[in-house]
Amino acid sequence: MSDENKNEVKSEEVESSSGSSKGAGGNRLSSIYRTYRSEFKKIVWPSRKTTFKHTVTVIVVSLIFGAFIALSDYGYSFLYRQFVYLVGGN
């Protein structure tokens, strides 16, 4: 695309985004709302079965990572206490 064409496209975008002289932006709001509705209709929502499977997966993975972190914390605490005991702390 040439520089001249780019400038034309940019000027058209500025003109269209600046709104119209009709009302106090009412036309622009209705345009945004129509765009929102048309895009929202394109969403493909997951089925109940898929949602359930993904939810269970997230819960199980979270429990596994939580257990790993808890065991790591316990292990490092134990090692730290043993180190302090060996060094001669209270």
Biopython code that builds the backbone (N, CA, C, O; Angstrom):
import numpy as np
from Bio.PDB.StructureBuilder import StructureBuilder

atoms = [
    (1, "MET", "N", (0.853, -1.165, 0.000)),
    (1, "MET", "CA", (0.000, 0.000, 0.000)),
    (1, "MET", "C", (0.898, 1.228, 0.000)),
    (1, "MET", "O", (1.829, 1.322, 0.800)),
    (2, "SER", "N", (0.620, 2.165, -0.894)),
    (2, "SER", "CA", (1.454, 3.361, -0.992)),
    (2, "SER", "C", (1.145, 4.313, 0.158)),
    (2, "SER", "O", (0.117, 4.199, 0.825)),
    (3, "ASP", "N", (2.069, 5.263, 0.372)),
    (3, "ASP", "CA", (1.889, 6.241, 1.443)),
    (3, "ASP", "C", (0.639, 7.076, 1.221)),
    (3, "ASP", "O", (-0.044, 7.444, 2.177)),
    (4, "GLU", "N", (0.338, 7.375, -0.039)),
    (4, "GLU", "CA", (-0.835, 8.182, -0.345)),
    (4, "GLU", "C", (-2.113, 7.439, 0.055)),
    (4, "GLU", "O", (-3.025, 8.033, 0.630)),
    (5, "ASN", "N", (-2.175, 6.137, -0.250)),
    (5, "ASN", "CA", (-3.343, 5.342, 0.116)),
    (5, "ASN", "C", (-3.474, 5.219, 1.628)),
    (5, "ASN", "O", (-4.581, 5.243, 2.166)),
    (6, "LYS", "N", (-2.337, 5.086, 2.313)),
    (6, "LYS", "CA", (-2.375, 4.993, 3.770)),
    (6, "LYS", "C", (-2.945, 6.264, 4.369)),
    (6, "LYS", "O", (-3.739, 6.210, 5.308)),
    (7, "ASN", "N", (-2.542, 7.417, 3.825)),
    (7, "ASN", "CA", (-3.057, 8.685, 4.339)),
    (7, "ASN", "C", (-4.549, 8.800, 4.106)),
    (7, "ASN", "O", (-5.274, 9.312, 4.960)),
    (8, "GLU", "N", (-5.022, 8.323, 2.945)),
    (8, "GLU", "CA", (-6.457, 8.366, 2.667)),
    (8, "GLU", "C", (-7.223, 7.499, 3.650)),
    (8, "GLU", "O", (-8.268, 7.911, 4.152)),
    (9, "VAL", "N", (-6.720, 6.301, 3.933)),
    (9, "VAL", "CA", (-7.381, 5.398, 4.867)),
    (9, "VAL", "C", (-7.407, 6.020, 6.252)),
    (9, "VAL", "O", (-8.435, 5.980, 6.928)),
    (10, "LYS", "N", (-6.285, 6.599, 6.687)),
    (10, "LYS", "CA", (-6.229, 7.229, 8.000)),
    (10, "LYS", "C", (-7.206, 8.383, 8.093)),
    (10, "LYS", "O", (-7.880, 8.532, 9.112)),
    (11, "SER", "N", (-7.304, 9.203, 7.061)),
    (11, "SER", "CA", (-8.220, 10.337, 7.119)),
    (11, "SER", "C", (-9.668, 9.856, 7.166)),
    (11, "SER", "O", (-10.499, 10.475, 7.831)),
    (12, "GLU", "N", (-9.983, 8.759, 6.471)),
    (12, "GLU", "CA", (-11.336, 8.215, 6.533)),
    (12, "GLU", "C", (-11.637, 7.679, 7.923)),
    (12, "GLU", "O", (-12.751, 7.839, 8.421)),
    (13, "GLU", "N", (-10.634, 7.031, 8.568)),
    (13, "GLU", "CA", (-10.829, 6.510, 9.913)),
    (13, "GLU", "C", (-11.072, 7.631, 10.897)),
    (13, "GLU", "O", (-11.913, 7.503, 11.787)),
    (14, "VAL", "N", (-10.344, 8.738, 10.751)),
    (14, "VAL", "CA", (-10.506, 9.875, 11.648)),
    (14, "VAL", "C", (-11.884, 10.473, 11.476)),
    (14, "VAL", "O", (-12.549, 10.802, 12.458)),
    (15, "GLU", "N", (-12.317, 10.617, 10.236)),
    (15, "GLU", "CA", (-13.633, 11.190, 9.981)),
    (15, "GLU", "C", (-14.731, 10.303, 10.551)),
    (15, "GLU", "O", (-15.687, 10.807, 11.139)),
    (16, "SER", "N", (-14.607, 8.982, 10.383)),
    (16, "SER", "CA", (-15.655, 8.084, 10.867)),
    (16, "SER", "C", (-15.631, 7.955, 12.382)),
    (16, "SER", "O", (-16.676, 7.736, 12.995)),
    (17, "SER", "N", (-14.449, 8.086, 13.007)),
    (17, "SER", "CA", (-14.375, 7.927, 14.449)),
    (17, "SER", "C", (-14.697, 9.215, 15.183)),
    (17, "SER", "O", (-14.929, 9.190, 16.392)),
    (18, "SER", "N", (-14.717, 10.338, 14.482)),
    (18, "SER", "CA", (-14.994, 11.605, 15.146)),
    (18, "SER", "C", (-16.476, 11.768, 15.443)),
    (18, "SER", "O", (-16.865, 12.708, 16.137)),
    (19, "GLY", "N", (-17.303, 10.878, 14.936)),
    (19, "GLY", "CA", (-18.735, 10.947, 15.206)),
    (19, "GLY", "C", (-19.423, 11.867, 14.225)),
    (19, "GLY", "O", (-18.777, 12.581, 13.458)),
    (20, "SER", "N", (-20.716, 11.842, 14.261)),
    (20, "SER", "CA", (-21.465, 12.697, 13.356)),
    (20, "SER", "C", (-21.999, 13.892, 14.118)),
    (20, "SER", "O", (-21.901, 13.955, 15.343)),
    (21, "SER", "N", (-22.564, 14.841, 13.386)),
    (21, "SER", "CA", (-23.093, 16.041, 14.014)),
    (21, "SER", "C", (-24.505, 15.809, 14.546)),
    (21, "SER", "O", (-25.095, 16.720, 15.125)),
    (22, "LYS", "N", (-25.057, 14.615, 14.362)),
    (22, "LYS", "CA", (-26.413, 14.318, 14.819)),
    (22, "LYS", "C", (-26.397, 13.986, 16.303)),
    (22, "LYS", "O", (-25.724, 13.041, 16.713)),
    (23, "GLY", "N", (-27.112, 14.729, 17.100)),
    (23, "GLY", "CA", (-27.248, 14.425, 18.515)),
    (23, "GLY", "C", (-25.934, 14.538, 19.256)),
    (23, "GLY", "O", (-24.932, 15.016, 18.726)),
    (24, "ALA", "N", (-25.967, 14.089, 20.486)),
    (24, "ALA", "CA", (-24.773, 14.142, 21.329)),
    (24, "ALA", "C", (-24.130, 12.770, 21.388)),
    (24, "ALA", "O", (-23.926, 12.232, 22.477)),
    (25, "GLY", "N", (-23.806, 12.193, 20.238)),
    (25, "GLY", "CA", (-23.143, 10.901, 20.200)),
    (25, "GLY", "C", (-24.108, 9.731, 20.231)),
    (25, "GLY", "O", (-23.664, 8.589, 20.347)),
    (26, "GLY", "N", (-25.394, 9.962, 20.133)),
    (26, "GLY", "CA", (-26.390, 8.891, 20.175)),
    (26, "GLY", "C", (-26.233, 7.922, 19.028)),
    (26, "GLY", "O", (-26.370, 6.712, 19.209)),
    (27, "ASN", "N", (-25.946, 8.446, 17.842)),
    (27, "ASN", "CA", (-25.758, 7.602, 16.673)),
    (27, "ASN", "C", (-24.526, 6.719, 16.851)),
    (27, "ASN", "O", (-24.526, 5.552, 16.458)),
    (28, "ARG", "N", (-23.489, 7.280, 17.440)),
    (28, "ARG", "CA", (-22.251, 6.535, 17.659)),
    (28, "ARG", "C", (-22.482, 5.413, 18.686)),
    (28, "ARG", "O", (-21.989, 4.298, 18.517)),
    (29, "LEU", "N", (-23.225, 5.716, 19.734)),
    (29, "LEU", "CA", (-23.518, 4.695, 20.749)),
    (29, "LEU", "C", (-24.346, 3.551, 20.178)),
    (29, "LEU", "O", (-24.092, 2.385, 20.480)),
    (30, "SER", "N", (-25.319, 3.878, 19.365)),
    (30, "SER", "CA", (-26.139, 2.813, 18.781)),
    (30, "SER", "C", (-25.310, 1.962, 17.825)),
    (30, "SER", "O", (-25.533, 0.757, 17.713)),
    (31, "SER", "N", (-24.359, 2.582, 17.136)),
    (31, "SER", "CA", (-23.480, 1.831, 16.254)),
    (31, "SER", "C", (-22.588, 0.888, 17.060)),
    (31, "SER", "O", (-22.388, -0.265, 16.679)),
    (32, "ILE", "N", (-22.059, 1.384, 18.165)),
    (32, "ILE", "CA", (-21.225, 0.546, 19.029)),
    (32, "ILE", "C", (-22.052, -0.609, 19.581)),
    (32, "ILE", "O", (-21.577, -1.743, 19.632)),
    (33, "TYR", "N", (-23.286, -0.330, 19.993)),
    (33, "TYR", "CA", (-24.157, -1.373, 20.544)),
    (33, "TYR", "C", (-24.477, -2.432, 19.488)),
    (33, "TYR", "O", (-24.461, -3.626, 19.787)),
    (34, "ARG", "N", (-24.768, -2.007, 18.264)),
    (34, "ARG", "CA", (-25.058, -2.968, 17.193)),
    (34, "ARG", "C", (-23.834, -3.847, 16.917)),
    (34, "ARG", "O", (-23.968, -5.055, 16.722)),
    (35, "THR", "N", (-22.655, -3.247, 16.901)),
    (35, "THR", "CA", (-21.421, -4.003, 16.684)),
    (35, "THR", "C", (-21.215, -5.004, 17.809)),
    (35, "THR", "O", (-20.845, -6.153, 17.570)),
    (36, "TYR", "N", (-21.455, -4.562, 19.031)),
    (36, "TYR", "CA", (-21.325, -5.428, 20.203)),
    (36, "TYR", "C", (-22.264, -6.629, 20.089)),
    (36, "TYR", "O", (-21.854, -7.767, 20.315)),
    (37, "ARG", "N", (-23.512, -6.374, 19.741)),
    (37, "ARG", "CA", (-24.484, -7.466, 19.626)),
    (37, "ARG", "C", (-24.107, -8.446, 18.531)),
    (37, "ARG", "O", (-24.225, -9.657, 18.717)),
    (38, "SER", "N", (-23.651, -7.939, 17.387)),
    (38, "SER", "CA", (-23.307, -8.843, 16.285)),
    (38, "SER", "C", (-22.079, -9.678, 16.642)),
    (38, "SER", "O", (-22.016, -10.859, 16.297)),
    (39, "GLU", "N", (-21.105, -9.084, 17.324)),
    (39, "GLU", "CA", (-19.918, -9.846, 17.735)),
    (39, "GLU", "C", (-20.272, -10.855, 18.822)),
    (39, "GLU", "O", (-19.739, -11.964, 18.834)),
    (40, "PHE", "N", (-21.159, -10.485, 19.726)),
    (40, "PHE", "CA", (-21.550, -11.376, 20.818)),
    (40, "PHE", "C", (-22.265, -12.615, 20.279)),
    (40, "PHE", "O", (-22.141, -13.698, 20.851)),
    (41, "LYS", "N", (-23.004, -12.464, 19.195)),
    (41, "LYS", "CA", (-23.703, -13.604, 18.601)),
    (41, "LYS", "C", (-22.739, -14.599, 17.950)),
    (41, "LYS", "O", (-23.097, -15.757, 17.736)),
    (42, "LYS", "N", (-21.512, -14.152, 17.632)),
    (42, "LYS", "CA", (-20.531, -15.026, 16.992)),
    (42, "LYS", "C", (-19.801, -15.926, 17.982)),
    (42, "LYS", "O", (-19.090, -16.846, 17.577)),
    (43, "ILE", "N", (-19.972, -15.670, 19.262)),
    (43, "ILE", "CA", (-19.273, -16.461, 20.282)),
    (43, "ILE", "C", (-19.818, -17.884, 20.281)),
    (43, "ILE", "O", (-21.030, -18.098, 20.258)),
    (44, "VAL", "N", (-18.909, -18.847, 20.307)),
    (44, "VAL", "CA", (-19.307, -20.253, 20.396)),
    (44, "VAL", "C", (-19.076, -20.673, 21.843)),
    (44, "VAL", "O", (-17.938, -20.859, 22.273)),
    (45, "TRP", "N", (-20.170, -20.819, 22.589)),
    (45, "TRP", "CA", (-20.080, -21.162, 23.995)),
    (45, "TRP", "C", (-19.824, -22.658, 24.149)),
    (45, "TRP", "O", (-20.365, -23.458, 23.385)),
    (46, "PRO", "N", (-19.004, -23.047, 25.128)),
    (46, "PRO", "CA", (-18.743, -24.480, 25.339)),
    (46, "PRO", "C", (-19.980, -25.176, 25.895)),
    (46, "PRO", "O", (-20.837, -24.559, 26.527)),
    (47, "SER", "N", (-20.043, -26.469, 25.641)),
    (47, "SER", "CA", (-21.176, -27.237, 26.151)),
    (47, "SER", "C", (-21.024, -27.427, 27.652)),
    (47, "SER", "O", (-19.961, -27.160, 28.214)),
    (48, "ARG", "N", (-22.081, -27.884, 28.294)),
    (48, "ARG", "CA", (-22.051, -28.125, 29.734)),
    (48, "ARG", "C", (-21.012, -29.197, 30.070)),
    (48, "ARG", "O", (-20.312, -29.097, 31.078)),
    (49, "LYS", "N", (-20.918, -30.227, 29.215)),
    (49, "LYS", "CA", (-19.965, -31.314, 29.437)),
    (49, "LYS", "C", (-18.525, -30.798, 29.372)),
    (49, "LYS", "O", (-17.702, -31.138, 30.222)),
    (50, "THR", "N", (-18.226, -29.979, 28.363)),
    (50, "THR", "CA", (-16.888, -29.423, 28.208)),
    (50, "THR", "C", (-16.549, -28.516, 29.385)),
    (50, "THR", "O", (-15.438, -28.571, 29.912)),
    (51, "THR", "N", (-17.497, -27.684, 29.797)),
    (51, "THR", "CA", (-17.275, -26.797, 30.933)),
    (51, "THR", "C", (-16.989, -27.596, 32.191)),
    (51, "THR", "O", (-16.096, -27.239, 32.960)),
    (52, "PHE", "N", (-17.735, -28.676, 32.414)),
    (52, "PHE", "CA", (-17.525, -29.518, 33.586)),
    (52, "PHE", "C", (-16.138, -30.155, 33.551)),
    (52, "PHE", "O", (-15.430, -30.162, 34.558)),
    (53, "LYS", "N", (-15.748, -30.691, 32.387)),
    (53, "LYS", "CA", (-14.433, -31.331, 32.259)),
    (53, "LYS", "C", (-13.304, -30.339, 32.528)),
    (53, "LYS", "O", (-12.343, -30.667, 33.223)),
    (54, "HIS", "N", (-13.415, -29.146, 31.988)),
    (54, "HIS", "CA", (-12.380, -28.140, 32.190)),
    (54, "HIS", "C", (-12.327, -27.691, 33.650)),
    (54, "HIS", "O", (-11.244, -27.468, 34.192)),
    (55, "THR", "N", (-13.485, -27.559, 34.283)),
    (55, "THR", "CA", (-13.537, -27.170, 35.690)),
    (55, "THR", "C", (-12.871, -28.221, 36.562)),
    (55, "THR", "O", (-12.084, -27.885, 37.448)),
    (56, "VAL", "N", (-13.180, -29.496, 36.319)),
    (56, "VAL", "CA", (-12.572, -30.580, 37.091)),
    (56, "VAL", "C", (-11.057, -30.598, 36.863)),
    (56, "VAL", "O", (-10.290, -30.808, 37.803)),
    (57, "THR", "N", (-10.632, -30.381, 35.631)),
    (57, "THR", "CA", (-9.199, -30.361, 35.325)),
    (57, "THR", "C", (-8.497, -29.252, 36.100)),
    (57, "THR", "O", (-7.430, -29.477, 36.671)),
    (58, "VAL", "N", (-9.080, -28.066, 36.125)),
    (58, "VAL", "CA", (-8.478, -26.942, 36.847)),
    (58, "VAL", "C", (-8.394, -27.242, 38.340)),
    (58, "VAL", "O", (-7.380, -26.945, 38.971)),
    (59, "ILE", "N", (-9.441, -27.824, 38.909)),
    (59, "ILE", "CA", (-9.445, -28.139, 40.338)),
    (59, "ILE", "C", (-8.383, -29.186, 40.662)),
    (59, "ILE", "O", (-7.645, -29.038, 41.636)),
    (60, "VAL", "N", (-8.300, -30.243, 39.854)),
    (60, "VAL", "CA", (-7.331, -31.311, 40.112)),
    (60, "VAL", "C", (-5.904, -30.788, 39.989)),
    (60, "VAL", "O", (-5.065, -31.076, 40.842)),
    (61, "VAL", "N", (-5.621, -30.021, 38.936)),
    (61, "VAL", "CA", (-4.270, -29.480, 38.750)),
    (61, "VAL", "C", (-3.933, -28.521, 39.896)),
    (61, "VAL", "O", (-2.799, -28.512, 40.376)),
    (62, "SER", "N", (-4.893, -27.723, 40.335)),
    (62, "SER", "CA", (-4.660, -26.808, 41.454)),
    (62, "SER", "C", (-4.348, -27.574, 42.731)),
    (62, "SER", "O", (-3.460, -27.178, 43.485)),
    (63, "LEU", "N", (-5.062, -28.662, 42.984)),
    (63, "LEU", "CA", (-4.790, -29.482, 44.167)),
    (63, "LEU", "C", (-3.405, -30.121, 44.100)),
    (63, "LEU", "O", (-2.698, -30.187, 45.105)),
    (64, "ILE", "N", (-3.026, -30.583, 42.929)),
    (64, "ILE", "CA", (-1.705, -31.197, 42.764)),
    (64, "ILE", "C", (-0.609, -30.166, 43.025)),
    (64, "ILE", "O", (0.335, -30.434, 43.768)),
    (65, "PHE", "N", (-0.735, -28.984, 42.411)),
    (65, "PHE", "CA", (0.273, -27.949, 42.639)),
    (65, "PHE", "C", (0.268, -27.479, 44.086)),
    (65, "PHE", "O", (1.328, -27.204, 44.648)),
    (66, "GLY", "N", (-0.903, -27.384, 44.695)),
    (66, "GLY", "CA", (-0.990, -26.993, 46.102)),
    (66, "GLY", "C", (-0.282, -27.999, 46.993)),
    (66, "GLY", "O", (0.440, -27.616, 47.914)),
    (67, "ALA", "N", (-0.485, -29.294, 46.723)),
    (67, "ALA", "CA", (0.188, -30.338, 47.499)),
    (67, "ALA", "C", (1.696, -30.268, 47.292)),
    (67, "ALA", "O", (2.461, -30.419, 48.244)),
    (68, "PHE", "N", (2.122, -30.044, 46.068)),
    (68, "PHE", "CA", (3.558, -29.923, 45.779)),
    (68, "PHE", "C", (4.171, -28.755, 46.541)),
    (68, "PHE", "O", (5.242, -28.887, 47.133)),
    (69, "ILE", "N", (3.495, -27.620, 46.524)),
    (69, "ILE", "CA", (4.012, -26.442, 47.226)),
    (69, "ILE", "C", (4.031, -26.686, 48.736)),
    (69, "ILE", "O", (4.992, -26.316, 49.410)),
    (70, "ALA", "N", (2.977, -27.304, 49.267)),
    (70, "ALA", "CA", (2.932, -27.586, 50.703)),
    (70, "ALA", "C", (4.053, -28.540, 51.108)),
    (70, "ALA", "O", (4.719, -28.319, 52.119)),
    (71, "LEU", "N", (4.264, -29.592, 50.332)),
    (71, "LEU", "CA", (5.337, -30.540, 50.645)),
    (71, "LEU", "C", (6.711, -29.890, 50.507)),
    (71, "LEU", "O", (7.602, -30.144, 51.317)),
    (72, "SER", "N", (6.883, -29.069, 49.504)),
    (72, "SER", "CA", (8.155, -28.357, 49.336)),
    (72, "SER", "C", (8.398, -27.429, 50.519)),
    (72, "SER", "O", (9.513, -27.358, 51.034)),
    (73, "ASP", "N", (7.376, -26.727, 50.946)),
    (73, "ASP", "CA", (7.501, -25.821, 52.082)),
    (73, "ASP", "C", (7.872, -26.597, 53.344)),
    (73, "ASP", "O", (8.757, -26.192, 54.098)),
    (74, "TYR", "N", (7.188, -27.710, 53.562)),
    (74, "TYR", "CA", (7.493, -28.535, 54.733)),
    (74, "TYR", "C", (8.929, -29.057, 54.657)),
    (74, "TYR", "O", (9.648, -29.028, 55.656)),
    (75, "GLY", "N", (9.345, -29.523, 53.512)),
    (75, "GLY", "CA", (10.699, -30.046, 53.332)),
    (75, "GLY", "C", (11.761, -28.992, 53.565)),
    (75, "GLY", "O", (12.743, -29.241, 54.264)),
    (76, "TYR", "N", (11.570, -27.792, 52.972)),
    (76, "TYR", "CA", (12.549, -26.732, 53.166)),
    (76, "TYR", "C", (12.577, -26.265, 54.617)),
    (76, "TYR", "O", (13.645, -25.955, 55.145)),
    (77, "SER", "N", (11.420, -26.209, 55.266)),
    (77, "SER", "CA", (11.377, -25.835, 56.687)),
    (77, "SER", "C", (12.133, -26.852, 57.523)),
    (77, "SER", "O", (12.893, -26.486, 58.420)),
    (78, "PHE", "N", (11.924, -28.130, 57.230)),
    (78, "PHE", "CA", (12.622, -29.187, 57.960)),
    (78, "PHE", "C", (14.128, -29.071, 57.764)),
    (78, "PHE", "O", (14.884, -29.147, 58.733)),
    (79, "LEU", "N", (14.568, -28.889, 56.536)),
    (79, "LEU", "CA", (15.997, -28.742, 56.263)),
    (79, "LEU", "C", (16.577, -27.505, 56.941)),
    (79, "LEU", "O", (17.692, -27.546, 57.461)),
    (80, "TYR", "N", (15.831, -26.414, 56.938)),
    (80, "TYR", "CA", (16.300, -25.196, 57.589)),
    (80, "TYR", "C", (16.465, -25.413, 59.088)),
    (80, "TYR", "O", (17.472, -25.009, 59.670)),
    (81, "ARG", "N", (15.458, -26.064, 59.727)),
    (81, "ARG", "CA", (15.550, -26.339, 61.168)),
    (81, "ARG", "C", (16.738, -27.242, 61.482)),
    (81, "ARG", "O", (17.418, -27.042, 62.489)),
    (82, "GLN", "N", (16.994, -28.235, 60.628)),
    (82, "GLN", "CA", (18.130, -29.120, 60.846)),
    (82, "GLN", "C", (19.447, -28.367, 60.701)),
    (82, "GLN", "O", (20.390, -28.602, 61.458)),
    (83, "PHE", "N", (19.510, -27.459, 59.724)),
    (83, "PHE", "CA", (20.713, -26.657, 59.521)),
    (83, "PHE", "C", (20.973, -25.757, 60.730)),
    (83, "PHE", "O", (22.100, -25.663, 61.215)),
    (84, "VAL", "N", (19.914, -25.096, 61.210)),
    (84, "VAL", "CA", (20.065, -24.224, 62.375)),
    (84, "VAL", "C", (20.483, -25.034, 63.583)),
    (84, "VAL", "O", (21.308, -24.570, 64.371)),
    (85, "TYR", "N", (19.941, -26.232, 63.756)),
    (85, "TYR", "CA", (20.307, -27.092, 64.881)),
    (85, "TYR", "C", (21.784, -27.504, 64.796)),
    (85, "TYR", "O", (22.497, -27.496, 65.800)),
    (86, "LEU", "N", (22.228, -27.862, 63.590)),
    (86, "LEU", "CA", (23.624, -28.286, 63.418)),
    (86, "LEU", "C", (24.605, -27.129, 63.646)),
    (86, "LEU", "O", (25.689, -27.328, 64.193)),
    (87, "VAL", "N", (24.220, -25.938, 63.227)),
    (87, "VAL", "CA", (25.099, -24.787, 63.366)),
    (87, "VAL", "C", (25.179, -24.355, 64.839)),
    (87, "VAL", "O", (26.160, -23.737, 65.253)),
    (88, "GLY", "N", (24.167, -24.675, 65.608)),
    (88, "GLY", "CA", (24.202, -24.370, 67.035)),
    (88, "GLY", "C", (23.222, -23.305, 67.468)),
    (88, "GLY", "O", (23.352, -22.746, 68.557)),
    (89, "GLY", "N", (22.254, -23.020, 66.640)),
    (89, "GLY", "CA", (21.226, -22.073, 67.046)),
    (89, "GLY", "C", (20.238, -22.704, 67.985)),
    (89, "GLY", "O", (20.282, -23.909, 68.233)),
    (90, "ASN", "N", (19.353, -21.903, 68.503)),
    (90, "ASN", "CA", (18.358, -22.418, 69.453)),
    (90, "ASN", "C", (17.221, -23.081, 68.754)),
    (90, "ASN", "O", (16.297, -23.569, 69.405)),
]
sb = StructureBuilder()
sb.init_structure("model")
sb.init_model(0)
sb.init_chain("A")
sb.init_seg("    ")
for serial, (resi, resn, name, xyz) in enumerate(atoms, 1):
    if name == "N":
        sb.init_residue(resn, " ", resi, " ")
    sb.init_atom(name, np.array(xyz, "f"), 0.0, 1.0, " ", f" {name:<3s}", serial, name[0])
structure = sb.get_structure()
